[in-house]
Amino acid sequence: MIDTDKYEGHTPVPWLRDSNDVHTNDGLRSIADVVILGDGDKLFRECVANARLIADAPLLLQEVKHLRMIYEELYLDWRKVWDILDNMGMAKEMRQHFPNTFADTMEMIE
């Protein structure tokens, strides 16, 4: 799992890409300069794609944090459902009728 805490304090968004340079919105600070090594259209496109990826890094980080929050909420909801089924004496029966679904789901959320 990615430790997103290590990114705290990064330069605020938006980050903009201009050719192979990634900089702050005001253009006063450079975030990264993707050096284009060698010749060729493929290599140039790769460097531009790298610059785009760097420029979108804060947005990707925000999305990871958002999806992790959703995942944790779903996990808690799923655990509540199984606790209710267990209290009703139905969890064992559900596991017997849907063993793969139960095992796969529990493996996925734990």
Phi and psi restraints in degrees (range 20) as a CNS / XPLOR table:
assign (resid 1 and name C) (resid 2 and name N)
       (resid 2 and name CA) (resid 2 and name C) 1.0 -76.6 20.0 2
assign (resid 2 and name N) (resid 2 and name CA)
       (resid 2 and name C) (resid 3 and name N) 1.0 130.8 20.0 2
assign (resid 2 and name C) (resid 3 and name N)
       (resid 3 and name CA) (resid 3 and name C) 1.0 -85.5 20.0 2
assign (resid 3 and name N) (resid 3 and name CA)
       (resid 3 and name C) (resid 4 and name N) 1.0 95.8 20.0 2
assign (resid 3 and name C) (resid 4 and name N)
       (resid 4 and name CA) (resid 4 and name C) 1.0 -74.0 20.0 2
assign (resid 4 and name N) (resid 4 and name CA)
       (resid 4 and name C) (resid 5 and name N) 1.0 -14.6 20.0 2
assign (resid 4 and name C) (resid 5 and name N)
       (resid 5 and name CA) (resid 5 and name C) 1.0 -63.8 20.0 2
assign (resid 5 and name N) (resid 5 and name CA)
       (resid 5 and name C) (resid 6 and name N) 1.0 -27.8 20.0 2
assign (resid 5 and name C) (resid 6 and name N)
       (resid 6 and name CA) (resid 6 and name C) 1.0 -70.0 20.0 2
assign (resid 6 and name N) (resid 6 and name CA)
       (resid 6 and name C) (resid 7 and name N) 1.0 -8.8 20.0 2
assign (resid 6 and name C) (resid 7 and name N)
       (resid 7 and name CA) (resid 7 and name C) 1.0 -96.8 20.0 2
assign (resid 7 and name N) (resid 7 and name CA)
       (resid 7 and name C) (resid 8 and name N) 1.0 -2.3 20.0 2
assign (resid 7 and name C) (resid 8 and name N)
       (resid 8 and name CA) (resid 8 and name C) 1.0 -59.4 20.0 2
assign (resid 8 and name N) (resid 8 and name CA)
       (resid 8 and name C) (resid 9 and name N) 1.0 138.4 20.0 2
assign (resid 8 and name C) (resid 9 and name N)
       (resid 9 and name CA) (resid 9 and name C) 1.0 91.0 20.0 2
assign (resid 9 and name N) (resid 9 and name CA)
       (resid 9 and name C) (resid 10 and name N) 1.0 7.0 20.0 2
assign (resid 9 and name C) (resid 10 and name N)
       (resid 10 and name CA) (resid 10 and name C) 1.0 -67.2 20.0 2
assign (resid 10 and name N) (resid 10 and name CA)
       (resid 10 and name C) (resid 11 and name N) 1.0 163.3 20.0 2
assign (resid 10 and name C) (resid 11 and name N)
       (resid 11 and name CA) (resid 11 and name C) 1.0 -57.6 20.0 2
assign (resid 11 and name N) (resid 11 and name CA)
       (resid 11 and name C) (resid 12 and name N) 1.0 132.4 20.0 2
assign (resid 11 and name C) (resid 12 and name N)
       (resid 12 and name CA) (resid 12 and name C) 1.0 -61.9 20.0 2
assign (resid 12 and name N) (resid 12 and name CA)
       (resid 12 and name C) (resid 13 and name N) 1.0 153.6 20.0 2
assign (resid 12 and name C) (resid 13 and name N)
       (resid 13 and name CA) (resid 13 and name C) 1.0 -80.6 20.0 2
assign (resid 13 and name N) (resid 13 and name CA)
       (resid 13 and name C) (resid 14 and name N) 1.0 162.6 20.0 2
assign (resid 13 and name C) (resid 14 and name N)
       (resid 14 and name CA) (resid 14 and name C) 1.0 -85.8 20.0 2
assign (resid 14 and name N) (resid 14 and name CA)
       (resid 14 and name C) (resid 15 and name N) 1.0 151.1 20.0 2
assign (resid 14 and name C) (resid 15 and name N)
       (resid 15 and name CA) (resid 15 and name C) 1.0 -103.1 20.0 2
assign (resid 15 and name N) (resid 15 and name CA)
       (resid 15 and name C) (resid 16 and name N) 1.0 135.4 20.0 2
assign (resid 15 and name C) (resid 16 and name N)
       (resid 16 and name CA) (resid 16 and name C) 1.0 -115.6 20.0 2
assign (resid 16 and name N) (resid 16 and name CA)
       (resid 16 and name C) (resid 17 and name N) 1.0 149.2 20.0 2
assign (resid 16 and name C) (resid 17 and name N)
       (resid 17 and name CA) (resid 17 and name C) 1.0 -111.5 20.0 2
assign (resid 17 and name N) (resid 17 and name CA)
       (resid 17 and name C) (resid 18 and name N) 1.0 129.8 20.0 2
assign (resid 17 and name C) (resid 18 and name N)
       (resid 18 and name CA) (resid 18 and name C) 1.0 -130.1 20.0 2
assign (resid 18 and name N) (resid 18 and name CA)
       (resid 18 and name C) (resid 19 and name N) 1.0 103.6 20.0 2
assign (resid 18 and name C) (resid 19 and name N)
       (resid 19 and name CA) (resid 19 and name C) 1.0 59.6 20.0 2
assign (resid 19 and name N) (resid 19 and name CA)
       (resid 19 and name C) (resid 20 and name N) 1.0 -113.0 20.0 2
assign (resid 19 and name C) (resid 20 and name N)
       (resid 20 and name CA) (resid 20 and name C) 1.0 -107.3 20.0 2
assign (resid 20 and name N) (resid 20 and name CA)
       (resid 20 and name C) (resid 21 and name N) 1.0 13.9 20.0 2
assign (resid 20 and name C) (resid 21 and name N)
       (resid 21 and name CA) (resid 21 and name C) 1.0 -109.3 20.0 2
assign (resid 21 and name N) (resid 21 and name CA)
       (resid 21 and name C) (resid 22 and name N) 1.0 135.8 20.0 2
assign (resid 21 and name C) (resid 22 and name N)
       (resid 22 and name CA) (resid 22 and name C) 1.0 -113.8 20.0 2
assign (resid 22 and name N) (resid 22 and name CA)
       (resid 22 and name C) (resid 23 and name N) 1.0 126.7 20.0 2
assign (resid 22 and name C) (resid 23 and name N)
       (resid 23 and name CA) (resid 23 and name C) 1.0 -143.0 20.0 2
assign (resid 23 and name N) (resid 23 and name CA)
       (resid 23 and name C) (resid 24 and name N) 1.0 171.4 20.0 2
assign (resid 23 and name C) (resid 24 and name N)
       (resid 24 and name CA) (resid 24 and name C) 1.0 -70.0 20.0 2
assign (resid 24 and name N) (resid 24 and name CA)
       (resid 24 and name C) (resid 25 and name N) 1.0 164.0 20.0 2
assign (resid 24 and name C) (resid 25 and name N)
       (resid 25 and name CA) (resid 25 and name C) 1.0 -57.0 20.0 2
assign (resid 25 and name N) (resid 25 and name CA)
       (resid 25 and name C) (resid 26 and name N) 1.0 -36.8 20.0 2
assign (resid 25 and name C) (resid 26 and name N)
       (resid 26 and name CA) (resid 26 and name C) 1.0 -81.2 20.0 2
assign (resid 26 and name N) (resid 26 and name CA)
       (resid 26 and name C) (resid 27 and name N) 1.0 -6.9 20.0 2
assign (resid 26 and name C) (resid 27 and name N)
       (resid 27 and name CA) (resid 27 and name C) 1.0 75.8 20.0 2
assign (resid 27 and name N) (resid 27 and name CA)
       (resid 27 and name C) (resid 28 and name N) 1.0 5.6 20.0 2
assign (resid 27 and name C) (resid 28 and name N)
       (resid 28 and name CA) (resid 28 and name C) 1.0 -83.6 20.0 2
assign (resid 28 and name N) (resid 28 and name CA)
       (resid 28 and name C) (resid 29 and name N) 1.0 -24.0 20.0 2
assign (resid 28 and name C) (resid 29 and name N)
       (resid 29 and name CA) (resid 29 and name C) 1.0 -126.6 20.0 2
assign (resid 29 and name N) (resid 29 and name CA)
       (resid 29 and name C) (resid 30 and name N) 1.0 135.6 20.0 2
assign (resid 29 and name C) (resid 30 and name N)
       (resid 30 and name CA) (resid 30 and name C) 1.0 -89.3 20.0 2
assign (resid 30 and name N) (resid 30 and name CA)
       (resid 30 and name C) (resid 31 and name N) 1.0 132.1 20.0 2
assign (resid 30 and name C) (resid 31 and name N)
       (resid 31 and name CA) (resid 31 and name C) 1.0 -90.0 20.0 2
assign (resid 31 and name N) (resid 31 and name CA)
       (resid 31 and name C) (resid 32 and name N) 1.0 -46.2 20.0 2
assign (resid 31 and name C) (resid 32 and name N)
       (resid 32 and name CA) (resid 32 and name C) 1.0 -158.8 20.0 2
assign (resid 32 and name N) (resid 32 and name CA)
       (resid 32 and name C) (resid 33 and name N) 1.0 151.8 20.0 2
assign (resid 32 and name C) (resid 33 and name N)
       (resid 33 and name CA) (resid 33 and name C) 1.0 -125.3 20.0 2
assign (resid 33 and name N) (resid 33 and name CA)
       (resid 33 and name C) (resid 34 and name N) 1.0 111.1 20.0 2
assign (resid 33 and name C) (resid 34 and name N)
       (resid 34 and name CA) (resid 34 and name C) 1.0 -85.5 20.0 2
assign (resid 34 and name N) (resid 34 and name CA)
       (resid 34 and name C) (resid 35 and name N) 1.0 110.6 20.0 2
assign (resid 34 and name C) (resid 35 and name N)
       (resid 35 and name CA) (resid 35 and name C) 1.0 -75.9 20.0 2
assign (resid 35 and name N) (resid 35 and name CA)
       (resid 35 and name C) (resid 36 and name N) 1.0 129.1 20.0 2
assign (resid 35 and name C) (resid 36 and name N)
       (resid 36 and name CA) (resid 36 and name C) 1.0 -90.5 20.0 2
assign (resid 36 and name N) (resid 36 and name CA)
       (resid 36 and name C) (resid 37 and name N) 1.0 111.1 20.0 2
assign (resid 36 and name C) (resid 37 and name N)
       (resid 37 and name CA) (resid 37 and name C) 1.0 -100.1 20.0 2
assign (resid 37 and name N) (resid 37 and name CA)
       (resid 37 and name C) (resid 38 and name N) 1.0 130.9 20.0 2
assign (resid 37 and name C) (resid 38 and name N)
       (resid 38 and name CA) (resid 38 and name C) 1.0 80.7 20.0 2
assign (resid 38 and name N) (resid 38 and name CA)
       (resid 38 and name C) (resid 39 and name N) 1.0 -177.1 20.0 2
assign (resid 38 and name C) (resid 39 and name N)
       (resid 39 and name CA) (resid 39 and name C) 1.0 -110.5 20.0 2
assign (resid 39 and name N) (resid 39 and name CA)
       (resid 39 and name C) (resid 40 and name N) 1.0 167.3 20.0 2
assign (resid 39 and name C) (resid 40 and name N)
       (resid 40 and name CA) (resid 40 and name C) 1.0 115.0 20.0 2
assign (resid 40 and name N) (resid 40 and name CA)
       (resid 40 and name C) (resid 41 and name N) 1.0 142.9 20.0 2
assign (resid 40 and name C) (resid 41 and name N)
       (resid 41 and name CA) (resid 41 and name C) 1.0 -63.7 20.0 2
assign (resid 41 and name N) (resid 41 and name CA)
       (resid 41 and name C) (resid 42 and name N) 1.0 -40.4 20.0 2
assign (resid 41 and name C) (resid 42 and name N)
       (resid 42 and name CA) (resid 42 and name C) 1.0 -62.7 20.0 2
assign (resid 42 and name N) (resid 42 and name CA)
       (resid 42 and name C) (resid 43 and name N) 1.0 -45.9 20.0 2
assign (resid 42 and name C) (resid 43 and name N)
       (resid 43 and name CA) (resid 43 and name C) 1.0 -64.3 20.0 2
assign (resid 43 and name N) (resid 43 and name CA)
       (resid 43 and name C) (resid 44 and name N) 1.0 -39.6 20.0 2
assign (resid 43 and name C) (resid 44 and name N)
       (resid 44 and name CA) (resid 44 and name C) 1.0 -63.0 20.0 2
assign (resid 44 and name N) (resid 44 and name CA)
       (resid 44 and name C) (resid 45 and name N) 1.0 -46.2 20.0 2
assign (resid 44 and name C) (resid 45 and name N)
       (resid 45 and name CA) (resid 45 and name C) 1.0 -61.7 20.0 2
assign (resid 45 and name N) (resid 45 and name CA)
       (resid 45 and name C) (resid 46 and name N) 1.0 -38.0 20.0 2
assign (resid 45 and name C) (resid 46 and name N)
       (resid 46 and name CA) (resid 46 and name C) 1.0 -63.5 20.0 2
assign (resid 46 and name N) (resid 46 and name CA)
       (resid 46 and name C) (resid 47 and name N) 1.0 -43.6 20.0 2
assign (resid 46 and name C) (resid 47 and name N)
       (resid 47 and name CA) (resid 47 and name C) 1.0 -65.7 20.0 2
assign (resid 47 and name N) (resid 47 and name CA)
       (resid 47 and name C) (resid 48 and name N) 1.0 -39.4 20.0 2
assign (resid 47 and name C) (resid 48 and name N)
       (resid 48 and name CA) (resid 48 and name C) 1.0 -65.4 20.0 2
assign (resid 48 and name N) (resid 48 and name CA)
       (resid 48 and name C) (resid 49 and name N) 1.0 -41.3 20.0 2
assign (resid 48 and name C) (resid 49 and name N)
       (resid 49 and name CA) (resid 49 and name C) 1.0 -62.7 20.0 2
assign (resid 49 and name N) (resid 49 and name CA)
       (resid 49 and name C) (resid 50 and name N) 1.0 -39.5 20.0 2
assign (resid 49 and name C) (resid 50 and name N)
       (resid 50 and name CA) (resid 50 and name C) 1.0 -62.2 20.0 2
assign (resid 50 and name N) (resid 50 and name CA)
       (resid 50 and name C) (resid 51 and name N) 1.0 -42.1 20.0 2
assign (resid 50 and name C) (resid 51 and name N)
       (resid 51 and name CA) (resid 51 and name C) 1.0 -64.3 20.0 2
assign (resid 51 and name N) (resid 51 and name CA)
       (resid 51 and name C) (resid 52 and name N) 1.0 -39.7 20.0 2
assign (resid 51 and name C) (resid 52 and name N)
       (resid 52 and name CA) (resid 52 and name C) 1.0 -63.5 20.0 2
assign (resid 52 and name N) (resid 52 and name CA)
       (resid 52 and name C) (resid 53 and name N) 1.0 -42.3 20.0 2
assign (resid 52 and name C) (resid 53 and name N)
       (resid 53 and name CA) (resid 53 and name C) 1.0 -62.2 20.0 2
assign (resid 53 and name N) (resid 53 and name CA)
       (resid 53 and name C) (resid 54 and name N) 1.0 -43.7 20.0 2
assign (resid 53 and name C) (resid 54 and name N)
       (resid 54 and name CA) (resid 54 and name C) 1.0 -63.1 20.0 2
assign (resid 54 and name N) (resid 54 and name CA)
       (resid 54 and name C) (resid 55 and name N) 1.0 -44.2 20.0 2
assign (resid 54 and name C) (resid 55 and name N)
       (resid 55 and name CA) (resid 55 and name C) 1.0 -62.7 20.0 2
assign (resid 55 and name N) (resid 55 and name CA)
       (resid 55 and name C) (resid 56 and name N) 1.0 -32.6 20.0 2
assign (resid 55 and name C) (resid 56 and name N)
       (resid 56 and name CA) (resid 56 and name C) 1.0 -89.3 20.0 2
assign (resid 56 and name N) (resid 56 and name CA)
       (resid 56 and name C) (resid 57 and name N) 1.0 -0.6 20.0 2
assign (resid 56 and name C) (resid 57 and name N)
       (resid 57 and name CA) (resid 57 and name C) 1.0 -52.6 20.0 2
assign (resid 57 and name N) (resid 57 and name CA)
       (resid 57 and name C) (resid 58 and name N) 1.0 -45.4 20.0 2
assign (resid 57 and name C) (resid 58 and name N)
       (resid 58 and name CA) (resid 58 and name C) 1.0 -63.0 20.0 2
assign (resid 58 and name N) (resid 58 and name CA)
       (resid 58 and name C) (resid 59 and name N) 1.0 -35.4 20.0 2
assign (resid 58 and name C) (resid 59 and name N)
       (resid 59 and name CA) (resid 59 and name C) 1.0 -69.1 20.0 2
assign (resid 59 and name N) (resid 59 and name CA)
       (resid 59 and name C) (resid 60 and name N) 1.0 -38.7 20.0 2
assign (resid 59 and name C) (resid 60 and name N)
       (resid 60 and name CA) (resid 60 and name C) 1.0 -65.4 20.0 2
assign (resid 60 and name N) (resid 60 and name CA)
       (resid 60 and name C) (resid 61 and name N) 1.0 -40.9 20.0 2
assign (resid 60 and name C) (resid 61 and name N)
       (resid 61 and name CA) (resid 61 and name C) 1.0 -61.2 20.0 2
assign (resid 61 and name N) (resid 61 and name CA)
       (resid 61 and name C) (resid 62 and name N) 1.0 -44.9 20.0 2
assign (resid 61 and name C) (resid 62 and name N)
       (resid 62 and name CA) (resid 62 and name C) 1.0 -60.2 20.0 2
assign (resid 62 and name N) (resid 62 and name CA)
       (resid 62 and name C) (resid 63 and name N) 1.0 -41.7 20.0 2
assign (resid 62 and name C) (resid 63 and name N)
       (resid 63 and name CA) (resid 63 and name C) 1.0 -67.1 20.0 2
assign (resid 63 and name N) (resid 63 and name CA)
       (resid 63 and name C) (resid 64 and name N) 1.0 -40.1 20.0 2
assign (resid 63 and name C) (resid 64 and name N)
       (resid 64 and name CA) (resid 64 and name C) 1.0 -60.3 20.0 2
assign (resid 64 and name N) (resid 64 and name CA)
       (resid 64 and name C) (resid 65 and name N) 1.0 -45.1 20.0 2
assign (resid 64 and name C) (resid 65 and name N)
       (resid 65 and name CA) (resid 65 and name C) 1.0 -62.8 20.0 2
assign (resid 65 and name N) (resid 65 and name CA)
       (resid 65 and name C) (resid 66 and name N) 1.0 -41.6 20.0 2
assign (resid 65 and name C) (resid 66 and name N)
       (resid 66 and name CA) (resid 66 and name C) 1.0 -64.3 20.0 2
assign (resid 66 and name N) (resid 66 and name CA)
       (resid 66 and name C) (resid 67 and name N) 1.0 -45.9 20.0 2
assign (resid 66 and name C) (resid 67 and name N)
       (resid 67 and name CA) (resid 67 and name C) 1.0 -66.6 20.0 2
assign (resid 67 and name N) (resid 67 and name CA)
       (resid 67 and name C) (resid 68 and name N) 1.0 -35.3 20.0 2
assign (resid 67 and name C) (resid 68 and name N)
       (resid 68 and name CA) (resid 68 and name C) 1.0 -64.5 20.0 2
assign (resid 68 and name N) (resid 68 and name CA)
       (resid 68 and name C) (resid 69 and name N) 1.0 -39.1 20.0 2
assign (resid 68 and name C) (resid 69 and name N)
       (resid 69 and name CA) (resid 69 and name C) 1.0 -63.7 20.0 2
assign (resid 69 and name N) (resid 69 and name CA)
       (resid 69 and name C) (resid 70 and name N) 1.0 -44.4 20.0 2
assign (resid 69 and name C) (resid 70 and name N)
       (resid 70 and name CA) (resid 70 and name C) 1.0 -61.8 20.0 2
assign (resid 70 and name N) (resid 70 and name CA)
       (resid 70 and name C) (resid 71 and name N) 1.0 -44.7 20.0 2
assign (resid 70 and name C) (resid 71 and name N)
       (resid 71 and name CA) (resid 71 and name C) 1.0 -57.7 20.0 2
assign (resid 71 and name N) (resid 71 and name CA)
       (resid 71 and name C) (resid 72 and name N) 1.0 -45.7 20.0 2
assign (resid 71 and name C) (resid 72 and name N)
       (resid 72 and name CA) (resid 72 and name C) 1.0 -65.1 20.0 2
assign (resid 72 and name N) (resid 72 and name CA)
       (resid 72 and name C) (resid 73 and name N) 1.0 -39.1 20.0 2
assign (resid 72 and name C) (resid 73 and name N)
       (resid 73 and name CA) (resid 73 and name C) 1.0 -65.0 20.0 2
assign (resid 73 and name N) (resid 73 and name CA)
       (resid 73 and name C) (resid 74 and name N) 1.0 -43.3 20.0 2
assign (resid 73 and name C) (resid 74 and name N)
       (resid 74 and name CA) (resid 74 and name C) 1.0 -64.7 20.0 2
assign (resid 74 and name N) (resid 74 and name CA)
       (resid 74 and name C) (resid 75 and name N) 1.0 -39.5 20.0 2
assign (resid 74 and name C) (resid 75 and name N)
       (resid 75 and name CA) (resid 75 and name C) 1.0 -59.9 20.0 2
assign (resid 75 and name N) (resid 75 and name CA)
       (resid 75 and name C) (resid 76 and name N) 1.0 -47.3 20.0 2
assign (resid 75 and name C) (resid 76 and name N)
       (resid 76 and name CA) (resid 76 and name C) 1.0 -63.0 20.0 2
assign (resid 76 and name N) (resid 76 and name CA)
       (resid 76 and name C) (resid 77 and name N) 1.0 -41.1 20.0 2
assign (resid 76 and name C) (resid 77 and name N)
       (resid 77 and name CA) (resid 77 and name C) 1.0 -62.8 20.0 2
assign (resid 77 and name N) (resid 77 and name CA)
       (resid 77 and name C) (resid 78 and name N) 1.0 -42.7 20.0 2
assign (resid 77 and name C) (resid 78 and name N)
       (resid 78 and name CA) (resid 78 and name C) 1.0 -63.4 20.0 2
assign (resid 78 and name N) (resid 78 and name CA)
       (resid 78 and name C) (resid 79 and name N) 1.0 -42.3 20.0 2
assign (resid 78 and name C) (resid 79 and name N)
       (resid 79 and name CA) (resid 79 and name C) 1.0 -63.0 20.0 2
assign (resid 79 and name N) (resid 79 and name CA)
       (resid 79 and name C) (resid 80 and name N) 1.0 -39.2 20.0 2
assign (resid 79 and name C) (resid 80 and name N)
       (resid 80 and name CA) (resid 80 and name C) 1.0 -61.6 20.0 2
assign (resid 80 and name N) (resid 80 and name CA)
       (resid 80 and name C) (resid 81 and name N) 1.0 -43.4 20.0 2
assign (resid 80 and name C) (resid 81 and name N)
       (resid 81 and name CA) (resid 81 and name C) 1.0 -59.9 20.0 2
assign (resid 81 and name N) (resid 81 and name CA)
       (resid 81 and name C) (resid 82 and name N) 1.0 -47.2 20.0 2
assign (resid 81 and name C) (resid 82 and name N)
       (resid 82 and name CA) (resid 82 and name C) 1.0 -68.9 20.0 2
assign (resid 82 and name N) (resid 82 and name CA)
       (resid 82 and name C) (resid 83 and name N) 1.0 -32.5 20.0 2
assign (resid 82 and name C) (resid 83 and name N)
       (resid 83 and name CA) (resid 83 and name C) 1.0 -65.4 20.0 2
assign (resid 83 and name N) (resid 83 and name CA)
       (resid 83 and name C) (resid 84 and name N) 1.0 -41.8 20.0 2
assign (resid 83 and name C) (resid 84 and name N)
       (resid 84 and name CA) (resid 84 and name C) 1.0 -63.0 20.0 2
assign (resid 84 and name N) (resid 84 and name CA)
       (resid 84 and name C) (resid 85 and name N) 1.0 -46.9 20.0 2
assign (resid 84 and name C) (resid 85 and name N)
       (resid 85 and name CA) (resid 85 and name C) 1.0 -61.0 20.0 2
assign (resid 85 and name N) (resid 85 and name CA)
       (resid 85 and name C) (resid 86 and name N) 1.0 -38.7 20.0 2
assign (resid 85 and name C) (resid 86 and name N)
       (resid 86 and name CA) (resid 86 and name C) 1.0 -65.7 20.0 2
assign (resid 86 and name N) (resid 86 and name CA)
       (resid 86 and name C) (resid 87 and name N) 1.0 -43.7 20.0 2
assign (resid 86 and name C) (resid 87 and name N)
       (resid 87 and name CA) (resid 87 and name C) 1.0 -64.1 20.0 2
assign (resid 87 and name N) (resid 87 and name CA)
       (resid 87 and name C) (resid 88 and name N) 1.0 -29.7 20.0 2
assign (resid 87 and name C) (resid 88 and name N)
       (resid 88 and name CA) (resid 88 and name C) 1.0 -85.1 20.0 2
assign (resid 88 and name N) (resid 88 and name CA)
       (resid 88 and name C) (resid 89 and name N) 1.0 -2.6 20.0 2
assign (resid 88 and name C) (resid 89 and name N)
       (resid 89 and name CA) (resid 89 and name C) 1.0 76.9 20.0 2
assign (resid 89 and name N) (resid 89 and name CA)
       (resid 89 and name C) (resid 90 and name N) 1.0 17.5 20.0 2
assign (resid 89 and name C) (resid 90 and name N)
       (resid 90 and name CA) (resid 90 and name C) 1.0 -103.6 20.0 2
assign (resid 90 and name N) (resid 90 and name CA)
       (resid 90 and name C) (resid 91 and name N) 1.0 -12.7 20.0 2
assign (resid 90 and name C) (resid 91 and name N)
       (resid 91 and name CA) (resid 91 and name C) 1.0 -62.5 20.0 2
assign (resid 91 and name N) (resid 91 and name CA)
       (resid 91 and name C) (resid 92 and name N) 1.0 -42.8 20.0 2
assign (resid 91 and name C) (resid 92 and name N)
       (resid 92 and name CA) (resid 92 and name C) 1.0 -62.5 20.0 2
assign (resid 92 and name N) (resid 92 and name CA)
       (resid 92 and name C) (resid 93 and name N) 1.0 -43.4 20.0 2
assign (resid 92 and name C) (resid 93 and name N)
       (resid 93 and name CA) (resid 93 and name C) 1.0 -63.3 20.0 2
assign (resid 93 and name N) (resid 93 and name CA)
       (resid 93 and name C) (resid 94 and name N) 1.0 -42.3 20.0 2
assign (resid 93 and name C) (resid 94 and name N)
       (resid 94 and name CA) (resid 94 and name C) 1.0 -62.1 20.0 2
assign (resid 94 and name N) (resid 94 and name CA)
       (resid 94 and name C) (resid 95 and name N) 1.0 -40.6 20.0 2
assign (resid 94 and name C) (resid 95 and name N)
       (resid 95 and name CA) (resid 95 and name C) 1.0 -63.6 20.0 2
assign (resid 95 and name N) (resid 95 and name CA)
       (resid 95 and name C) (resid 96 and name N) 1.0 -36.4 20.0 2
assign (resid 95 and name C) (resid 96 and name N)
       (resid 96 and name CA) (resid 96 and name C) 1.0 -71.2 20.0 2
assign (resid 96 and name N) (resid 96 and name CA)
       (resid 96 and name C) (resid 97 and name N) 1.0 -39.3 20.0 2
assign (resid 96 and name C) (resid 97 and name N)
       (resid 97 and name CA) (resid 97 and name C) 1.0 -78.1 20.0 2
assign (resid 97 and name N) (resid 97 and name CA)
       (resid 97 and name C) (resid 98 and name N) 1.0 -30.6 20.0 2
assign (resid 97 and name C) (resid 98 and name N)
       (resid 98 and name CA) (resid 98 and name C) 1.0 -130.2 20.0 2
assign (resid 98 and name N) (resid 98 and name CA)
       (resid 98 and name C) (resid 99 and name N) 1.0 58.9 20.0 2
assign (resid 98 and name C) (resid 99 and name N)
       (resid 99 and name CA) (resid 99 and name C) 1.0 -62.2 20.0 2
assign (resid 99 and name N) (resid 99 and name CA)
       (resid 99 and name C) (resid 100 and name N) 1.0 -42.1 20.0 2
assign (resid 99 and name C) (resid 100 and name N)
       (resid 100 and name CA) (resid 100 and name C) 1.0 -68.2 20.0 2
assign (resid 100 and name N) (resid 100 and name CA)
       (resid 100 and name C) (resid 101 and name N) 1.0 -42.7 20.0 2
assign (resid 100 and name C) (resid 101 and name N)
       (resid 101 and name CA) (resid 101 and name C) 1.0 -61.5 20.0 2
assign (resid 101 and name N) (resid 101 and name CA)
       (resid 101 and name C) (resid 102 and name N) 1.0 -45.7 20.0 2
assign (resid 101 and name C) (resid 102 and name N)
       (resid 102 and name CA) (resid 102 and name C) 1.0 -63.2 20.0 2
assign (resid 102 and name N) (resid 102 and name CA)
       (resid 102 and name C) (resid 103 and name N) 1.0 -50.3 20.0 2
assign (resid 102 and name C) (resid 103 and name N)
       (resid 103 and name CA) (resid 103 and name C) 1.0 -62.7 20.0 2
assign (resid 103 and name N) (resid 103 and name CA)
       (resid 103 and name C) (resid 104 and name N) 1.0 -45.1 20.0 2
assign (resid 103 and name C) (resid 104 and name N)
       (resid 104 and name CA) (resid 104 and name C) 1.0 -62.4 20.0 2
assign (resid 104 and name N) (resid 104 and name CA)
       (resid 104 and name C) (resid 105 and name N) 1.0 -42.5 20.0 2
assign (resid 104 and name C) (resid 105 and name N)
       (resid 105 and name CA) (resid 105 and name C) 1.0 -67.2 20.0 2
assign (resid 105 and name N) (resid 105 and name CA)
       (resid 105 and name C) (resid 106 and name N) 1.0 -44.9 20.0 2
assign (resid 105 and name C) (resid 106 and name N)
       (resid 106 and name CA) (resid 106 and name C) 1.0 -65.0 20.0 2
assign (resid 106 and name N) (resid 106 and name CA)
       (resid 106 and name C) (resid 107 and name N) 1.0 -38.4 20.0 2
assign (resid 106 and name C) (resid 107 and name N)
       (resid 107 and name CA) (resid 107 and name C) 1.0 -64.0 20.0 2
assign (resid 107 and name N) (resid 107 and name CA)
       (resid 107 and name C) (resid 108 and name N) 1.0 -39.7 20.0 2
assign (resid 107 and name C) (resid 108 and name N)
       (resid 108 and name CA) (resid 108 and name C) 1.0 -67.4 20.0 2
assign (resid 108 and name N) (resid 108 and name CA)
       (resid 108 and name C) (resid 109 and name N) 1.0 -39.1 20.0 2
assign (resid 108 and name C) (resid 109 and name N)
       (resid 109 and name CA) (resid 109 and name C) 1.0 -90.5 20.0 2
assign (resid 109 and name N) (resid 109 and name CA)
       (resid 109 and name C) (resid 110 and name N) 1.0 -11.6 20.0 2
